[in-house]
Amino acid sequence: MSRVLRHIIEVTGTERPSDPAHVIANYIRNPSGIRCSVALDDAQKVLGFQSLISAFPGNPCGVPEDRGIIGTHISPAAHRRGIGSALFLASEQAASRAGLGNIDACIAAGNTTALRYYDAMGFRTYRQEGGVIQKVFVVRPAGAR
């Protein structure tokens, strides 16, 4: 997972924490975590991952506490393979099981790849400020998929 984050940094030039300790604390053992799904290739190499956490008080994007917060990280070498769609299906199911009505994505305005991805998954923009675009997805009940 750290390698995926470092590859994203290499390609985009956007610095972000990527060390193993950060990955473990924020994606694997996050106390607000609902689900973290990982996509692997045939050799068991991580191609991407998606985390879904419960919004917590004082979260950086100001997401209401009754919502989930999603983060998607796919290696640039693995784009356009359906990985993001598969990861999102698992996250949406987890959100439904957790009783969430909405999932939020907080995206840098210049991250056109992420903005297109979340639009394709059905997220809609509800707030733009300070170079950040926030999108929301309304979680469908389990029987409505």
Salt bridges, closest charged atoms under 4 A:
GLU92 OE1 - ARG140 NH2 2.75
GLU92 OE2 - ARG145 NE 3.77
ASP104 OD1 - ARG67 NH1 2.95
ASP119 OD1 - LYS135 NZ 2.64
